[in-house]
Amino acid sequence: MTTFDNREKAFEAKFAHDNDLRFRILARRGKLIGLWAAEKLGKSGAAAEDYAKSVLLSDLEVPGDADIIAKLLGDLKSLGVGEADLKAMLAEKLAQAEAQVAGEEA
């Protein structure tokens, strides 16, 4: 193998690792915000976990955050939670997810 081939393999490996890491962070964020919303809705235990899974699955429907915001907005609007609140909470949960996943890799 040449140096170029080695560099190409290294770039491919880094790309795959970065994509896997991003997926794990977004999945963790979905679960965290799902558990937060479940608490707002008065759910706990297995019901909260099931709700968090439904939020996570809704996040896989379309790229971006529109799908998860739409689900949470529909479920939490009666509690006075608005889109700006959800976007702020998504950012907070993303930071938590990044820290948790980084801790797992260390």
HELIX and SHEET records of a PDB file:
HELIX    1   1 THR A    3  LYS A   40  1                                  38    
HELIX    2   2 GLY A   45  SER A   58  1                                  14    
HELIX    3   3 ALA A   66  LEU A   76  1                                  11    
HELIX    4   4 LYS A   77  LEU A   79  5                                   3    
HELIX    5   5 GLU A   83  GLU A  105  1                                  23    
END                                                                             
